């Protein structure tokens, strides 16, 4: 069994090792082939997909009806992933297509490795392992300063793993399959699920739980840090960057959420000013100057005087700081009480971990 698991383990390791550098690899491809990178990768991935589907269709000899239904379901799932997880940025989209290939292949390799089990482990562990590796994949992206994972991508990885599993079943349906689990099976499934839930909980806590900072003078906005933590971070960055500036082009290094937040606010400010939404742009600049000033100096993002005056004047005329809510990071940060959320994730993981022992005690009675 260990030998059969080696290909899946190797692919999982490759996914995790390359995750922080995936954005850089993508950018290098676009630099080398500025006009054809997207088309080239799309042709390669599309060719692999079509070839795999045709090869699968040619292998269908028994259970024809069910397997063709399964193959149609695979095509539908792939179409939903390609369209449903798309962005307006083709550079981001192409990386996510690679994720579909990665996690589909991982589930397929795990299915192949677990075929001797011939029970529910064969169907459950590939998806659970996809969730676990997918969460770790998003987590190690925080080792790249310009990449930050999110739970949406974890969901995408899980769907890709399920699609790969269904494809594997269509290619080679299990023989003598048993819809039950023995003691060893329960432990393998429950502990894999517990690890996936615990990892997902820790990731969700770090990537999505945050605070709403309320500033009576400029409005409110979202942050991964509390008000006191954000003020301390600004002081720390001002002191540190004055003597030892961070490498703006670094590929490796733990992501600095202070820079990430500030970068989002700058993008929002510039987008609003470009659309002549000066009230919104003015509020965004006020938030930057009051809470992220070191970033403005470090990245040379301070506004010219005329923009500051125009933004402040129109913001004062058209918005009220007591009711203004910045839309920055609304898609990413959730303001939930951390204690209950952590308790819920931990309780579910603990229950899954001890579930096999509970079932063993009940079976003995």
N, C-alpha and C positions, 0 to 999 in steps of 0.2 A: 504493500500500500504506500509506503514512504517513497519508493522509487516512482510509482505512478503519480505521486503528488509533486514531484520535482519540476515538471514543466510549468504547472500553475504557480508554484512558489517562485520560480524564476521570473515569470511574467509579472507577478505581484511586486517583486523586488524592483524590477525594471521600471514599473509605473511609479513607485515611490521615489526612486533615485532620480528619475528625470523630471518629476513634477515641478520642483522649484525652477528648473531651467527651461521648461516647456515654452514659456513666453519668450525667452531669449532666442530659443531655437526657431520659433515662429518668425520673430522679427528678422533674424538672419536670412531666412528663406525669402522674405519679402524684400530685403535689401539686395539679395543676389538676383532675384527674379521679380523685379517690381511690377512687371506687366502680366506675368503668367503664373505666379505662385498659387493663387487661389484656384485657377482653372486646372493647373497641373495636379495639385493635391486632390481636387474634386474628381478628376478623371481617374486617378489611381484608386481612391477610395470607392468610387462608383464601380470601377472595374472589378475590384475585389468582391464587392457586394453582389453584383450581377453574376459573376462566376460562381460564387458560393451558392446562390439561390438555384442556379441552373444545375449545378452538381448535386444539390440536395434533391431537386425534382427528379433527376435521373435515377436516384437510388430508391425511390419509392416503389416497392414491389408488394408489400403486404400492408394490411390495415390502410388501404389506399385512401378511403374517405376521410378518416380521422387525421391522417398525416397531411393530406392536402389542405384540410381546414387549419391545421397547425401552421403550415407554411404560409397560408393567406394571412393568418393572425400575425406572423412574424413580419410580413411585408407592411401590414397596417401599423404595427408598433413602430417599425423603422420610420415610416412616413410621419407618424405623429411626433416622434423624437426630432426628426429633421426640421419639421415645420414649427412644432410647439416650443422648442427650446432655442429658436433662432433669435438673433439680435440684428440690429441695423449695421453692425460692424462685421464684415466678412472675415477679418483676421481672428475674431473671437469665435465665429461660427465654425471655422475650419478646425480649430483646436477641439471644439466640442464634438465634431464628427469623429475625430481621432479617439475621443473618450468612448464613444459608442463602440468602436472597433476594439478598444482595449478591454472594456468590461464585458462585452459580448464574448470575446475570446477567452477571458478568464473563467467565465461561467462554463463555457464549453469544455475547457481543459479540466475543470473540477468535476464536471459530470463524467467525463471519460475516466478520471482517476477513481471516482467513487462507484463505478458501475458494479464492482463485485459485491457491494453492500445490498443492492436490490431491495431497498426499503425507502422510507421517506427521507432519509439522509440525502439520497440521490437528487431530490427535488428542492429540499430546503437549504442545505448547506451552500450550494453555489450562489444563491441569492443573498443569504446572510453574510457570506464571505465577501460578496460584492459590496454590500453595505459597509462592512468593516474596513476593507481596503479603500473603498471610495471615500470614507470619512478621513482615514489616515492620509490619503492623497490630498484632500483639501486642506488638511492640517499642516502638512509639510510645505504647502505653498507659502505659509507664513515665514519660511526661511528665505524667501525671495522678497526683497524690499518692495517691489512693485506688483506683487501678486497677493491677493487676499481671497481665501476660499469662502464659500457660502453654502448654506444647507440646500439651496436649490440645486447646486451642482451634485451634491450627494444624492439627491432624489434622481437626478438624471443618470448617475452611475448605476443606481439600483435598477432603474427601468431597463438600462442597457444590459445589465446582468441577467435580468429575467428574460429579455429577448434572446440573449445568447443561449440560455438554458432551454427555452422552447425550441430554438433552432436545433440544438443538440438532440433533443427528444425526437424531433421530426426525422433527423438523419438516421438515428439508431434508437428506436424505442426500447425501453428496458424489458428484459425477459424475466418471467417468474417474479414480477414485482409484488411486494407486500405493502399494503397501505397501513402499516403500523411500525412501531419502533420498539426494539428491545432495550435492555438496560444500557448497553453501550451506545445505542443510537440516541436515546434520550439525553445522555450526557453530552454527546458530541453536538447535538442540535441546540440544547439549552445553553451550554457554555459558549458556543459561537454566537448565539443570539444575545446573551448577556454581555459579551465583549462588544458586540456591535452597538447595543443600546447605550452602554456606558461610554463608549468612544463618541457616539453621536451626541450624547448629552453634554459631555465636556466640550466638544467642538461647538455645539449650539450656544453654550454659555459664553465661550470666548468670542465667537464670531457675531453673535446676534443680540445678546442681552446688553442693554446699556441704560442710559439716563437721559432725561430731558433737562437741559440747562435753561433756566429761566433768568434772563437778564432784563430788568425793568427798563433799561435804556435802549436796548436794540431788539428785544424780542426773545423768542426761545428757539433752541435748536437741539439736535440729538448728538450724543457723544458716547463712545465706549467707556469714558471715564466720568466719575462724579465731578461736581463743580470744584471741590478742593483738589482732586487728583489732576484735573485739567489745568488749574492754575499752577500747581507744582510742576507739571510737565512742561509748561511754557517757560517757567523760570529755569528749569534744568536744561532745556534745549538752548535757551539764550546763552547760558554760561558755557555749555559744552561746545556749541557750534562756533562760539567766539574764539576758542583756542584750538579746537580740533574739528573742523567741519566734516560732516558726514559725506561719504562718497555718493554723489548724485547718480552715478552710472553703475553702482554696485549691482552685481547679479546675485550674490549670496549675502546673507545676513538676515537676522530676525526683523520682520516687518515692523515699522514704527507707526502705530495707529495715529499718533499725533500728526505725522506727515500725511498719512492717508486721509484723515479728516480734513486737514487744511487744503489738500489738493482737491478734494471734492467741492469744498466751498469756493475755491478759486475757479474751478470749472463752471460752477453754477453762476458765479458773479459774471464771468466773461460771456457765458451764454445769454444771460439776461440782458447785459448791456448791448450785446450784438443784436438782440431783438428789440432794442429800444425800451426795455422794461426797466427803467431807471430806478423806480421805487424798490423793486426786488433786488436789483444789483447794488443799490446803496445800502440796503440792510445787510446783504451778504458781505460787503466790504467792511461795514461796522463790526460785524461778528469777527471777521478776520483780524481787524486791527486791535480789538479788545481781547481776543482769546488766542489768536495764532500769530501774533506779531513776529516772533522769531522766524517763522516759516516765510513770511513775506520778505524779510531781509535775506534769508538764506537762499531762497529760490528767485530773488529779484522780481517779486510779484506785486510790489507796491504800486498803487494807482498814481497817475499824474494828478496835480492839484485841481485841475479843472474837472476831472472826473469825480474826485472826492466831493467837491463843492456841489456839482450837479446831482450826484447820487444822494447826498445828504439832504439837499433842499427838497427834491421830489419825494424822497422817502418820508420826510417830515410832513409833507402836504398830503400824501396819499395813504400812509399806513400809520397804525397805532402800535407802538412797541409792546403795549400790554396784551395785544391780541395777535401780533405777528408770529407766525410759526414757520421757520425755515423748512423747505421741503428736502433739504440735503440729508441724505442717508435714511430717508423715510422707507426706502425699499430694503434697507439692510438691518437697521437697529430696531429692536422691539423693547419697549419699556414695560417689562414684567418684573414682579418681585423675585429676586434671585433665589431667596431661601426656599420658598415653596416649589419653584421650578427644579432646583437642584434635588430637593427631597423626592420629587416625583420621578425624575430620571433614575436616581439612586435606588429607589424602592423597586422600580420595574426591573432594573438590572439584578438586584439582589434576589428578587423572587424567581427570575429565570435561572439564576445560578443554583439555587437550592431546590428547584422544582424536581429534578431527578430523584433526590433523596426523599422528598415528600411522597412521590409516586412509589418509590421502593417500599417505604414504610406501609403505605396503604395496601400494596399488593401482598405483603407478608401477613397482614391482618385477614 
